């Protein structure tokens, strides 16, 4: 629905569902990496005192 993740239902028994990022979803990686870097720096500044 949001075009960030592609969902594929495989014809197996039991049914298997696979998920993968779309190109649009993959473009979000840069933001996630920046947030992770900020989080590490934040923890270091708070817990190093």
CHARMM internal coordinates of N, CA and C (Angstrom, degrees):
IC EDIT
DIST 1 N 1 CA 1.4511
DIST 1 CA 1 C 1.5323
ANGL 1 N 1 CA 1 C 111.21
DIST 1 C 2 N 1.3590
ANGL 1 CA 1 C 2 N 117.42
DIHE 1 N 1 CA 1 C 2 N -38.61
DIST 2 N 2 CA 1.4643
ANGL 1 C 2 N 2 CA 119.49
DIHE 1 CA 1 C 2 N 2 CA -176.87
DIST 2 CA 2 C 1.5300
ANGL 2 N 2 CA 2 C 112.75
DIHE 1 C 2 N 2 CA 2 C -97.73
DIST 2 C 3 N 1.3274
ANGL 2 CA 2 C 3 N 117.07
DIHE 2 N 2 CA 2 C 3 N -1.64
DIST 3 N 3 CA 1.4720
ANGL 2 C 3 N 3 CA 123.66
DIHE 2 CA 2 C 3 N 3 CA 176.45
DIST 3 CA 3 C 1.5249
ANGL 3 N 3 CA 3 C 113.51
DIHE 2 C 3 N 3 CA 3 C 65.81
DIST 3 C 4 N 1.3387
ANGL 3 CA 3 C 4 N 118.03
DIHE 3 N 3 CA 3 C 4 N 20.68
DIST 4 N 4 CA 1.4554
ANGL 3 C 4 N 4 CA 121.84
DIHE 3 CA 3 C 4 N 4 CA 177.80
DIST 4 CA 4 C 1.5181
ANGL 4 N 4 CA 4 C 111.42
DIHE 3 C 4 N 4 CA 4 C -97.30
DIST 4 C 5 N 1.3354
ANGL 4 CA 4 C 5 N 116.47
DIHE 4 N 4 CA 4 C 5 N -30.60
DIST 5 N 5 CA 1.4622
ANGL 4 C 5 N 5 CA 122.11
DIHE 4 CA 4 C 5 N 5 CA -177.16
DIST 5 CA 5 C 1.5229
ANGL 5 N 5 CA 5 C 108.91
DIHE 4 C 5 N 5 CA 5 C -129.30
DIST 5 C 6 N 1.3211
ANGL 5 CA 5 C 6 N 115.70
DIHE 5 N 5 CA 5 C 6 N 136.43
DIST 6 N 6 CA 1.4671
ANGL 5 C 6 N 6 CA 121.00
DIHE 5 CA 5 C 6 N 6 CA 175.66
DIST 6 CA 6 C 1.5222
ANGL 6 N 6 CA 6 C 107.90
DIHE 5 C 6 N 6 CA 6 C -99.03
DIST 6 C 7 N 1.3164
ANGL 6 CA 6 C 7 N 116.94
DIHE 6 N 6 CA 6 C 7 N 128.93
DIST 7 N 7 CA 1.4719
ANGL 6 C 7 N 7 CA 123.47
DIHE 6 CA 6 C 7 N 7 CA -179.49
DIST 7 CA 7 C 1.5172
ANGL 7 N 7 CA 7 C 108.30
DIHE 6 C 7 N 7 CA 7 C -111.71
DIST 7 C 8 N 1.3386
ANGL 7 CA 7 C 8 N 115.74
DIHE 7 N 7 CA 7 C 8 N 124.53
DIST 8 N 8 CA 1.4588
ANGL 7 C 8 N 8 CA 121.00
DIHE 7 CA 7 C 8 N 8 CA 179.69
DIST 8 CA 8 C 1.5192
ANGL 8 N 8 CA 8 C 108.95
DIHE 7 C 8 N 8 CA 8 C -122.60
DIST 8 C 9 N 1.3233
ANGL 8 CA 8 C 9 N 116.65
DIHE 8 N 8 CA 8 C 9 N 125.00
DIST 9 N 9 CA 1.4613
ANGL 8 C 9 N 9 CA 122.51
DIHE 8 CA 8 C 9 N 9 CA 176.50
DIST 9 CA 9 C 1.5212
ANGL 9 N 9 CA 9 C 107.11
DIHE 8 C 9 N 9 CA 9 C -94.38
DIST 9 C 10 N 1.3248
ANGL 9 CA 9 C 10 N 116.40
DIHE 9 N 9 CA 9 C 10 N 121.05
DIST 10 N 10 CA 1.4616
ANGL 9 C 10 N 10 CA 121.72
DIHE 9 CA 9 C 10 N 10 CA -179.11
DIST 10 CA 10 C 1.5216
ANGL 10 N 10 CA 10 C 110.11
DIHE 9 C 10 N 10 CA 10 C -92.25
DIST 10 C 11 N 1.3068
ANGL 10 CA 10 C 11 N 116.05
DIHE 10 N 10 CA 10 C 11 N 144.00
DIST 11 N 11 CA 1.4594
ANGL 10 C 11 N 11 CA 122.19
DIHE 10 CA 10 C 11 N 11 CA -178.67
DIST 11 CA 11 C 1.5298
ANGL 11 N 11 CA 11 C 109.13
DIHE 10 C 11 N 11 CA 11 C -84.07
DIST 11 C 12 N 1.3285
ANGL 11 CA 11 C 12 N 116.58
DIHE 11 N 11 CA 11 C 12 N 72.15
DIST 12 N 12 CA 1.4582
ANGL 11 C 12 N 12 CA 122.72
DIHE 11 CA 11 C 12 N 12 CA 179.65
DIST 12 CA 12 C 1.5193
ANGL 12 N 12 CA 12 C 108.58
DIHE 11 C 12 N 12 CA 12 C -125.04
DIST 12 C 13 N 1.3175
ANGL 12 CA 12 C 13 N 115.76
DIHE 12 N 12 CA 12 C 13 N 168.73
DIST 13 N 13 CA 1.4626
ANGL 12 C 13 N 13 CA 120.79
DIHE 12 CA 12 C 13 N 13 CA 175.20
DIST 13 CA 13 C 1.5129
ANGL 13 N 13 CA 13 C 107.91
DIHE 12 C 13 N 13 CA 13 C -123.04
DIST 13 C 14 N 1.3023
ANGL 13 CA 13 C 14 N 121.38
DIHE 13 N 13 CA 13 C 14 N 115.51
DIST 14 N 14 CA 1.4729
ANGL 13 C 14 N 14 CA 125.46
DIHE 13 CA 13 C 14 N 14 CA -5.68
DIST 14 CA 14 C 1.5291
ANGL 14 N 14 CA 14 C 110.82
DIHE 13 C 14 N 14 CA 14 C -67.94
DIST 14 C 15 N 1.3053
ANGL 14 CA 14 C 15 N 114.61
DIHE 14 N 14 CA 14 C 15 N 164.45
DIST 15 N 15 CA 1.4594
ANGL 14 C 15 N 15 CA 120.74
DIHE 14 CA 14 C 15 N 15 CA -178.68
DIST 15 CA 15 C 1.5245
ANGL 15 N 15 CA 15 C 109.52
DIHE 14 C 15 N 15 CA 15 C -60.94
DIST 15 C 16 N 1.3118
ANGL 15 CA 15 C 16 N 116.63
DIHE 15 N 15 CA 15 C 16 N 135.98
DIST 16 N 16 CA 1.4582
ANGL 15 C 16 N 16 CA 123.11
DIHE 15 CA 15 C 16 N 16 CA 177.44
DIST 16 CA 16 C 1.5194
ANGL 16 N 16 CA 16 C 108.56
DIHE 15 C 16 N 16 CA 16 C -112.57
DIST 16 C 17 N 1.3235
ANGL 16 CA 16 C 17 N 115.85
DIHE 16 N 16 CA 16 C 17 N 139.62
DIST 17 N 17 CA 1.4570
ANGL 16 C 17 N 17 CA 120.78
DIHE 16 CA 16 C 17 N 17 CA 177.36
DIST 17 CA 17 C 1.5272
ANGL 17 N 17 CA 17 C 107.76
DIHE 16 C 17 N 17 CA 17 C -120.31
DIST 17 C 18 N 1.3166
ANGL 17 CA 17 C 18 N 116.91
DIHE 17 N 17 CA 17 C 18 N 129.97
DIST 18 N 18 CA 1.4606
ANGL 17 C 18 N 18 CA 122.64
DIHE 17 CA 17 C 18 N 18 CA 178.98
DIST 18 CA 18 C 1.5183
ANGL 18 N 18 CA 18 C 109.20
DIHE 17 C 18 N 18 CA 18 C -112.60
DIST 18 C 19 N 1.3186
ANGL 18 CA 18 C 19 N 115.06
DIHE 18 N 18 CA 18 C 19 N 142.67
DIST 19 N 19 CA 1.4598
ANGL 18 C 19 N 19 CA 121.29
DIHE 18 CA 18 C 19 N 19 CA 178.47
DIST 19 CA 19 C 1.5212
ANGL 19 N 19 CA 19 C 108.65
DIHE 18 C 19 N 19 CA 19 C -124.35
DIST 19 C 20 N 1.3226
ANGL 19 CA 19 C 20 N 116.54
DIHE 19 N 19 CA 19 C 20 N 141.78
DIST 20 N 20 CA 1.4589
ANGL 19 C 20 N 20 CA 121.15
DIHE 19 CA 19 C 20 N 20 CA 174.72
DIST 20 CA 20 C 1.5189
ANGL 20 N 20 CA 20 C 108.51
DIHE 19 C 20 N 20 CA 20 C -149.45
DIST 20 C 21 N 1.3333
ANGL 20 CA 20 C 21 N 115.12
DIHE 20 N 20 CA 20 C 21 N 151.81
DIST 21 N 21 CA 1.4552
ANGL 20 C 21 N 21 CA 119.81
DIHE 20 CA 20 C 21 N 21 CA 177.70
DIST 21 CA 21 C 1.5189
ANGL 21 N 21 CA 21 C 110.23
DIHE 20 C 21 N 21 CA 21 C -71.62
DIST 21 C 22 N 1.3103
ANGL 21 CA 21 C 22 N 115.91
DIHE 21 N 21 CA 21 C 22 N 141.44
DIST 22 N 22 CA 1.4555
ANGL 21 C 22 N 22 CA 120.79
DIHE 21 CA 21 C 22 N 22 CA 170.73
DIST 22 CA 22 C 1.5275
ANGL 22 N 22 CA 22 C 107.66
DIHE 21 C 22 N 22 CA 22 C -81.35
DIST 22 C 23 N 1.3197
ANGL 22 CA 22 C 23 N 117.21
DIHE 22 N 22 CA 22 C 23 N 176.13
DIST 23 N 23 CA 1.4633
ANGL 22 C 23 N 23 CA 120.49
DIHE 22 CA 22 C 23 N 23 CA 176.24
DIST 23 CA 23 C 1.5253
ANGL 23 N 23 CA 23 C 110.00
DIHE 22 C 23 N 23 CA 23 C -59.82
DIST 23 C 24 N 1.3138
ANGL 23 CA 23 C 24 N 116.49
DIHE 23 N 23 CA 23 C 24 N -39.65
DIST 24 N 24 CA 1.4665
ANGL 23 C 24 N 24 CA 120.63
DIHE 23 CA 23 C 24 N 24 CA 178.53
DIST 24 CA 24 C 1.5257
ANGL 24 N 24 CA 24 C 110.35
DIHE 23 C 24 N 24 CA 24 C -65.47
DIST 24 C 25 N 1.3136
ANGL 24 CA 24 C 25 N 117.24
DIHE 24 N 24 CA 24 C 25 N -42.38
DIST 25 N 25 CA 1.4619
ANGL 24 C 25 N 25 CA 120.97
DIHE 24 CA 24 C 25 N 25 CA 177.37
DIST 25 CA 25 C 1.5147
ANGL 25 N 25 CA 25 C 111.75
DIHE 24 C 25 N 25 CA 25 C -63.65
DIST 25 C 26 N 1.3183
ANGL 25 CA 25 C 26 N 116.64
DIHE 25 N 25 CA 25 C 26 N -38.92
DIST 26 N 26 CA 1.4595
ANGL 25 C 26 N 26 CA 121.11
DIHE 25 CA 25 C 26 N 26 CA 178.60
DIST 26 CA 26 C 1.5186
ANGL 26 N 26 CA 26 C 112.41
DIHE 25 C 26 N 26 CA 26 C -65.77
DIST 26 C 27 N 1.3101
ANGL 26 CA 26 C 27 N 116.82
DIHE 26 N 26 CA 26 C 27 N -27.55
DIST 27 N 27 CA 1.4650
ANGL 26 C 27 N 27 CA 120.05
DIHE 26 CA 26 C 27 N 27 CA 179.60
DIST 27 CA 27 C 1.5289
ANGL 27 N 27 CA 27 C 111.19
DIHE 26 C 27 N 27 CA 27 C -67.67
DIST 27 C 28 N 1.2988
ANGL 27 CA 27 C 28 N 117.34
DIHE 27 N 27 CA 27 C 28 N -14.56
DIST 28 N 28 CA 1.4677
ANGL 27 C 28 N 28 CA 122.60
DIHE 27 CA 27 C 28 N 28 CA 179.27
DIST 28 CA 28 C 1.5269
ANGL 28 N 28 CA 28 C 111.70
DIHE 27 C 28 N 28 CA 28 C -78.81
DIST 28 C 29 N 1.3473
ANGL 28 CA 28 C 29 N 118.11
DIHE 28 N 28 CA 28 C 29 N -15.00
DIST 29 N 29 CA 1.4710
ANGL 28 C 29 N 29 CA 122.34
DIHE 28 CA 28 C 29 N 29 CA -178.24
DIST 29 CA 29 C 1.5201
ANGL 29 N 29 CA 29 C 112.52
DIHE 28 C 29 N 29 CA 29 C -55.51
DIST 29 C 30 N 1.3072
ANGL 29 CA 29 C 30 N 117.83
DIHE 29 N 29 CA 29 C 30 N -41.06
DIST 30 N 30 CA 1.4631
ANGL 29 C 30 N 30 CA 121.29
DIHE 29 CA 29 C 30 N 30 CA -178.65
DIST 30 CA 30 C 1.5318
ANGL 30 N 30 CA 30 C 111.14
DIHE 29 C 30 N 30 CA 30 C -59.84
DIST 30 C 31 N 1.3091
ANGL 30 CA 30 C 31 N 116.24
DIHE 30 N 30 CA 30 C 31 N -39.71
DIST 31 N 31 CA 1.4650
ANGL 30 C 31 N 31 CA 120.98
DIHE 30 CA 30 C 31 N 31 CA 179.22
DIST 31 CA 31 C 1.5248
ANGL 31 N 31 CA 31 C 110.29
DIHE 30 C 31 N 31 CA 31 C -68.80
DIST 31 C 32 N 1.3140
ANGL 31 CA 31 C 32 N 117.39
DIHE 31 N 31 CA 31 C 32 N -43.68
DIST 32 N 32 CA 1.4657
ANGL 31 C 32 N 32 CA 121.76
DIHE 31 CA 31 C 32 N 32 CA 179.44
DIST 32 CA 32 C 1.5239
ANGL 32 N 32 CA 32 C 110.49
DIHE 31 C 32 N 32 CA 32 C -62.33
DIST 32 C 33 N 1.3267
ANGL 32 CA 32 C 33 N 117.32
DIHE 32 N 32 CA 32 C 33 N -43.06
DIST 33 N 33 CA 1.4622
ANGL 32 C 33 N 33 CA 120.58
DIHE 32 CA 32 C 33 N 33 CA 178.90
DIST 33 CA 33 C 1.5225
ANGL 33 N 33 CA 33 C 111.16
DIHE 32 C 33 N 33 CA 33 C -63.08
DIST 33 C 34 N 1.3251
ANGL 33 CA 33 C 34 N 117.90
DIHE 33 N 33 CA 33 C 34 N -40.42
DIST 34 N 34 CA 1.4676
ANGL 33 C 34 N 34 CA 121.34
DIHE 33 CA 33 C 34 N 34 CA 177.83
DIST 34 CA 34 C 1.5254
ANGL 34 N 34 CA 34 C 110.53
DIHE 33 C 34 N 34 CA 34 C -63.92
DIST 34 C 35 N 1.3290
ANGL 34 CA 34 C 35 N 117.33
DIHE 34 N 34 CA 34 C 35 N -40.31
DIST 35 N 35 CA 1.4684
ANGL 34 C 35 N 35 CA 120.85
DIHE 34 CA 34 C 35 N 35 CA 178.28
DIST 35 CA 35 C 1.5241
ANGL 35 N 35 CA 35 C 110.86
DIHE 34 C 35 N 35 CA 35 C -66.15
DIST 35 C 36 N 1.3175
ANGL 35 CA 35 C 36 N 117.48
DIHE 35 N 35 CA 35 C 36 N -39.14
DIST 36 N 36 CA 1.4672
ANGL 35 C 36 N 36 CA 121.10
DIHE 35 CA 35 C 36 N 36 CA 178.54
DIST 36 CA 36 C 1.5248
ANGL 36 N 36 CA 36 C 110.41
DIHE 35 C 36 N 36 CA 36 C -64.73
DIST 36 C 37 N 1.3214
ANGL 36 CA 36 C 37 N 116.98
DIHE 36 N 36 CA 36 C 37 N -43.34
DIST 37 N 37 CA 1.4683
ANGL 36 C 37 N 37 CA 121.29
DIHE 36 CA 36 C 37 N 37 CA 178.33
DIST 37 CA 37 C 1.5225
ANGL 37 N 37 CA 37 C 110.18
DIHE 36 C 37 N 37 CA 37 C -61.12
DIST 37 C 38 N 1.3289
ANGL 37 CA 37 C 38 N 116.89
DIHE 37 N 37 CA 37 C 38 N -44.45
DIST 38 N 38 CA 1.4605
ANGL 37 C 38 N 38 CA 120.92
DIHE 37 CA 37 C 38 N 38 CA 177.67
DIST 38 CA 38 C 1.5217
ANGL 38 N 38 CA 38 C 110.63
DIHE 37 C 38 N 38 CA 38 C -60.57
DIST 38 C 39 N 1.3257
ANGL 38 CA 38 C 39 N 117.38
DIHE 38 N 38 CA 38 C 39 N -42.89
DIST 39 N 39 CA 1.4587
ANGL 38 C 39 N 39 CA 121.85
DIHE 38 CA 38 C 39 N 39 CA -179.40
DIST 39 CA 39 C 1.5196
ANGL 39 N 39 CA 39 C 112.26
DIHE 38 C 39 N 39 CA 39 C -61.54
DIST 39 C 40 N 1.3142
ANGL 39 CA 39 C 40 N 116.85
DIHE 39 N 39 CA 39 C 40 N -41.13
DIST 40 N 40 CA 1.4667
ANGL 39 C 40 N 40 CA 121.02
DIHE 39 CA 39 C 40 N 40 CA 178.25
DIST 40 CA 40 C 1.5240
ANGL 40 N 40 CA 40 C 110.06
DIHE 39 C 40 N 40 CA 40 C -64.63
DIST 40 C 41 N 1.3203
ANGL 40 CA 40 C 41 N 116.87
DIHE 40 N 40 CA 40 C 41 N -45.38
DIST 41 N 41 CA 1.4631
ANGL 40 C 41 N 41 CA 120.72
DIHE 40 CA 40 C 41 N 41 CA 179.08
DIST 41 CA 41 C 1.5309
ANGL 41 N 41 CA 41 C 110.79
DIHE 40 C 41 N 41 CA 41 C -63.34
DIST 41 C 42 N 1.3118
ANGL 41 CA 41 C 42 N 116.71
DIHE 41 N 41 CA 41 C 42 N -39.70
DIST 42 N 42 CA 1.4636
ANGL 41 C 42 N 42 CA 121.23
DIHE 41 CA 41 C 42 N 42 CA 178.85
DIST 42 CA 42 C 1.5244
ANGL 42 N 42 CA 42 C 111.17
DIHE 41 C 42 N 42 CA 42 C -62.85
DIST 42 C 43 N 1.3208
ANGL 42 CA 42 C 43 N 117.02
DIHE 42 N 42 CA 42 C 43 N -47.78
DIST 43 N 43 CA 1.4704
ANGL 42 C 43 N 43 CA 120.59
DIHE 42 CA 42 C 43 N 43 CA 179.34
DIST 43 CA 43 C 1.5212
ANGL 43 N 43 CA 43 C 111.10
DIHE 42 C 43 N 43 CA 43 C -60.34
DIST 43 C 44 N 1.3266
ANGL 43 CA 43 C 44 N 116.08
DIHE 43 N 43 CA 43 C 44 N -42.16
DIST 44 N 44 CA 1.4617
ANGL 43 C 44 N 44 CA 119.72
DIHE 43 CA 43 C 44 N 44 CA -180.00
DIST 44 CA 44 C 1.5289
ANGL 44 N 44 CA 44 C 111.00
DIHE 43 C 44 N 44 CA 44 C -63.50
DIST 44 C 45 N 1.3262
ANGL 44 CA 44 C 45 N 117.21
DIHE 44 N 44 CA 44 C 45 N -39.34
DIST 45 N 45 CA 1.4672
ANGL 44 C 45 N 45 CA 119.53
DIHE 44 CA 44 C 45 N 45 CA -178.89
DIST 45 CA 45 C 1.5261
ANGL 45 N 45 CA 45 C 111.60
DIHE 44 C 45 N 45 CA 45 C -72.11
DIST 45 C 46 N 1.3107
ANGL 45 CA 45 C 46 N 118.02
DIHE 45 N 45 CA 45 C 46 N -33.93
DIST 46 N 46 CA 1.4673
ANGL 45 C 46 N 46 CA 121.08
DIHE 45 CA 45 C 46 N 46 CA -178.31
DIST 46 CA 46 C 1.5177
ANGL 46 N 46 CA 46 C 111.68
DIHE 45 C 46 N 46 CA 46 C -79.69
DIST 46 C 47 N 1.3166
ANGL 46 CA 46 C 47 N 117.38
DIHE 46 N 46 CA 46 C 47 N -42.15
DIST 47 N 47 CA 1.4586
ANGL 46 C 47 N 47 CA 120.67
DIHE 46 CA 46 C 47 N 47 CA -172.77
DIST 47 CA 47 C 1.5315
ANGL 47 N 47 CA 47 C 114.16
DIHE 46 C 47 N 47 CA 47 C -94.23
DIST 47 C 48 N 1.3371
ANGL 47 CA 47 C 48 N 117.24
DIHE 47 N 47 CA 47 C 48 N -0.77
DIST 48 N 48 CA 1.4588
ANGL 47 C 48 N 48 CA 118.98
DIHE 47 CA 47 C 48 N 48 CA 178.95
DIST 48 CA 48 C 1.5255
ANGL 48 N 48 CA 48 C 111.57
DIHE 47 C 48 N 48 CA 48 C -92.50
DIST 48 C 49 N 1.3179
ANGL 48 CA 48 C 49 N 116.38
DIHE 48 N 48 CA 48 C 49 N 1.65
DIST 49 N 49 CA 1.4764
ANGL 48 C 49 N 49 CA 120.23
DIHE 48 CA 48 C 49 N 49 CA -178.09
DIST 49 CA 49 C 1.4986
ANGL 49 N 49 CA 49 C 111.18
DIHE 48 C 49 N 49 CA 49 C -90.29
END
COOR INIT
IC SEED 1 N 1 CA 1 C
IC BUILD
